[in-house]
């Protein structure tokens, strides 16, 4: 069923816009009049943009948009609205056209008789596998509204955690860029003008000053070439990270870094535990939940080990034993998971383990950031000290010559 985009005025004279599914333009006008809207403009659906078409299947949703529409759907379904009406209401309420068109496409597939999870499978870039599997479990259990609320909470929590990490890294990155910029400015513009006086005097210069002059001359002569080489190296690195083998080696190397490796492991463990918890609460089978949770992990090395854990559980092993063999889950989380398996409360203890791991992750990030800042300041001070010494040493030599 095509969707017609309209502009209209409601009973209070306020302007509104949205999309209306109908068999024809005449049918769309009739439906809009029944809703109490006075139509001002109605546009025909464009070719290639029918509901469920390839044009809509490539649509992406931001985390904020996904959490908002999930929360709205959960509220409307809890209020007793049928699924297709809830989808239509959320689509009409959305201020973003691409979100409205995407929901209209999902609603069209639901009206054709597909389940909601099956309808979402046509749009994999907008609705990730975790989202679709959880919705499917909610439909099977008959508690779709409750499951959607859990999904909204999970999506918002993941977004907040990611924002917290990004904000924690902002200041160190600014400090790093400022340090390199200041040093580059000193070497390119300040050092040559100051040292030129000593070069013209014919006096032999100290080794540190000569090295600084050579470095400054190199930057002035080959700065453009260095930037080109740096840009080419970035492109080569991006190409290399698209190759599965090179990307796997890079991820293994990241895990072995002194401080960053521990933070990455804690981050992936928290993501794995929280994803497994939301899937377990939604009545997704444990093996399927493990496989889906593994795909959420960004580090390929840890992802492969978690898939091995899912394979061992499928073969009859326990979850705690498989995670212990992987070596990526902290001991406290392993203890909670083992206790949950023995007591039959795996879902609740997984949620507690995820919450605890989030707190541990925040503490580790704070520690790394607190160490990075003084290290950068000390390195910056050391570089500036070398530049000052390279300038002061010839001055001291001239003073001794005059005396």
N, C-alpha and C positions, 0 to 999 in steps of 0.2 A: 504494500500500500504506500503510495508516494506521500511525501510531506510537503505542504505548501507553506512558505514563509509569508507572514502577514504583519501588517501594522494596523492598529485599531485604537479606539478609545473605549474605556469602560463606562459604566453608568455614571460615574462621578466626573467624567470628562478627562481623566488622566490617560496619557498615551502609553501604550504597551505594544510589545512586539514578541513574536515567537514563531512556532511552527505548528501546523495542524495537519494531522493525517486524515486523508479522505480519498474516496475513489475518484473524484473529479473536482474541478474548481467550483462547480456549482454546489457539490456536496460540502466542500470546505466552507463556503459562505454560509450555508444553512447551519452547519455546526457552530460556527462563530456567532451567528445570530442567536442560537439557542443558549449560548454562554453569556448573552447580554452584552456582546461587544459590537461596536459600530465600526465596520471595516472601512479603512482608508486606502489600503494597498494590499494586493495579494499577488505573489509571484509564483510562476509555475516552477515545479522542480526541474533542475537542470539534468541533462543527460549524464550518466555515469555517476550520479549522486543519489541514486535510489537507496532505500534503506537496505543495509546489509551488503552494499556494493563494495568493490575493492577500494573505492575512494575513502570510505569510512573505516575500512579495516586497518588503514595505516595511521589512524588518529592516535595521538598520545595524550595521556592525561597527567597533569602534575599531581604531586602527592596531596597538595591542598585541595584541589578539585575532587580527587578521588575520595578523600576523607569527608568532604562536605556532602557530596551526593550520596555516599553510603549512609551518613548520619540522617539525611533527609528521608531516604528510602526506609530506613529502620523506623523512624518516627511515624511515617504514614502507614506502614504495614502494621505496626503496633496499634495504630488507631482504627484498624479494621478495614482499610481500603484494599480492594483487590490489587494484585500486582501490576496489571496493565494500567490501572488508573493512577497508582502511585508513580509509575515510571512517567506517565504523561504529565502529571503535576510537577514532578521535579524537572522535567525537560522544559515545561513552560515557565518555570520559575527561574531557571538559570539565565544569567545575564551574558554568558559566553556562548556565541553561536555554535562553536564546534562541540561544546559539551551538550548543548540542546539537540543538535543533529545526531550526535552519537547515541544519546538516550532514546531519541525517536527511532533510531535504527534498531536498538535493542528491543524496544516496545513492539516494533513491527514484527520481529521474529517471535516474540512471546504471543502475539495475537495469531500467528500462524500455527501455534500449537507447541512450540518448543519450550522446554524448561528454561528458567532464567540462566542457569549455569551453561547450558548448551548454547543459548543466545550469546552469552559473553565470550564463548570460545571463538566467535567470528571476529573478535577485536582483541587479539592477544597483546598488542602494544599498549592498549589502554587499560586492560584488566590482566594483571600478572597471574601466573599459575596458582600462586598461593590464594589469591582472591577467588578465582574460579572454583578451586577445590573446596574452599570453605563454604562458598555459596551452595555448591552441590550437596555438601553434607547437611547444611541447614535445610535444604529442600527435602532431603530424605527423612530427616528427623521431624519435620513439621514445625520447626522453631526458627523460621527464616529471619523474623524480626530480631530475635535475640542474637542470632549469629551475626547479622549485619551490624548490630550495635557493638559487638566484640570486635568486628573487623574495623569499624570506625575508630574505636579506642586504640587498636593496634597500629593502624596507619598513622594516627596523630602522634602516638608515642614514638614511633620510628622517625617521623619527621622532626619531632622535638629533639630527639637524641642526635640526629644528624646535624641539626642546626647548632646544638650545643658544641659538638666537635668542631664544626666549621668556625664558630665564633672564637673558640679557644685557640685556633691556629691563625687567626687573622693578625694578631699583634706580632707573633714571631715572624710571619712572612713579611709584614711591613718593615720590621727591623732588619731583616735580611736584605731586602731590596734597597732600603735606605743606606745600609752599610756599603754594599757594592757600588751604589751610585756615588757616595761621597768619596770613596777611595779612587774610583775611576776619574772623578772630577779633579782631585788633587794631583793624580799622576799625569793627567793630560794637559792641564792648564796652569797649575800652580808651580809644580816642581820645575818644569823647563825654564820659566821666567826667573825663578829665584837662583837656580844653579848656573844660569848663563853668565852671571857676574864672575863666578869662580872659574869658569872655563876660559873666559877672556883674560884672566889674570895670568894664565900660563902656569899656575901652581898645580902640582900633582894632587889629585883628589883621592880621598879614602876609598877603599874597595866598596863600602856600603853605598857611598854616593854614586860611584860609577855604575853599580848594579841598578840603582834607582833611575839613573839617567837612561840606561839602556832599556829598562822596562818602560819608561815614559816615552822614549823615542819609538819603541815597538808599537805602543798603543796608538801613537799619533800617525804612524806610517801604515800600520796594518789593522787599525781598528775596524774599518769596514769589512775587511776580509774575515776577521774574527767573528763579526756578527753574522756574516753569511755562513761560515762554518758552523756556528752555533745553531743557526736556523736549520741547516742541513742535518745536523746531529739530532735535533728534535724530531724532524720528519722521519729520519731513519729509525729512531727509537719508537715512534708511533707505529711505523710499519712492522718493526720487529715484534712489538707487543700484540700485533694481530696474528702472529704465527703461534699456533698452540704450543709447540715445544719451547720456543723462546719465552713465551709468556709464562709457562709453567716454571722454567728455571728462574725467571725474575721473581715470581711469587715465592719460591723456595728461598731465594736470597733475601727477600724482605723479611721473612720469618726468622732468619738468623741474625738480623741486625741487633745490636746490644739493647737499645731502649725501644726502638720502633717495633721490633719483633714481638715483644711482650704486649704492647698496646694493640697490635693487629690481632694477636691471638685472643686477647680479651674481647675485642670488638666482635670478632666472628663468633666467639662462644656465646656472647650475649644475644647476637642476632639469631643464632641457631636455636638457643633455648626459648626465646620469646616466640619464634615462628612455630616451633614444635608445640609449645603450650597452646597457642590459639587454635592450631589444627586439632590438638587432642580435645580441647573443650568443645569443638564443633563436631565431634564424633567421627573424625577422619581416622581410618585404620592406621595403626602405628607404623607399619612398613611404608604405606603411601605417604604418611606424614613425614617420615624420615627422608624419603626421596625428594619430596617437595622442599623440605627445610634445607637439604643439601644444595639444591639449585639456587637458593637465596644467598648462599655464601659466595662472596666475591673472590676470595683467594682460591685458586685452582687446586693447590696442593691440599688444603684442608677440605675442599669440596670432594676430592677423590677419596680421601680417608672417610668422610661421612657417608659417601655412597657405599664404601666397603662395610661400614657399620650397618647400614640398611640391609645389605646383602646377608650379613651374619645374623641379623635379627630374623630375616625371612627364613633362614635355615634353622631357626630354633634357638639361637643364642639370646642372652639377656642384653638389654640396652646398656646397662651400666658397664658390663664387661667389654662390650664392643667399643664404647666411648673411652674406656680406660686404655684399651690397646691402641687407640688412635693417638693418644698423647696430646690432644689439642684442648681438652676440657679440664679446667682447674679442679683440684681435689675436692673442694667444698661442694662444687656443683655435682661431681660424681657421687659424693655422699648423699646429697639430697635426692638425686635420681634413683640411687639404689634403695633408699628408704621408701620413696614413692612406689617403686615396683613391688617391694615386699608388702607394703600396706594397701596396695591397690588404689593409691591416690597420686598417680604419676602426674596428672594434669595440674593439680594445685601446687605440687612441689616443684614442677617445672616452672610454673609462673613465679614462685618464690625464688627459685634459682636464677631466673632471668632478671628479676628485680635486683637481687643481690649482685649479679654480675654487672648490671648497668651502673650500680654505685661504685663497684671496684674499677670499672672502666673510667668513670669520671675522675676517680682519685688518681689513676695512672696517667691520664691525660694532663691533669693539673700538675703532677710531678714532672712529666716530661717538659711541659711548657715552662714551669718554674726553673728547671735546669737549663733550658735552651736560652732563656733571656740573659742570664749572667754570662753564659759561655759566649754568646754573640757579642756582648758588651766587652768582655775581656779580649776577644779576638780583634774586635774593632779598635780597641785601645792599643793593642800591640801593633797593629798595622800603622796606625797614626803615629805611634812612637817611633817606628822605623823610619817613617817619612821625615819626622822632625829631626831625628838623629842624623839622617842623610844630609839635611840642610845645615845643622849646627856644627857638624864635624869640620867642614871646610872653614867655617867662621872661626872656630877655635884655632885651626891651623894658621889662618891669616894673622890672628892676634899674636900667636907665638912668634911668627915671622917678623911682625912689626916691633915687638918687644926686643 
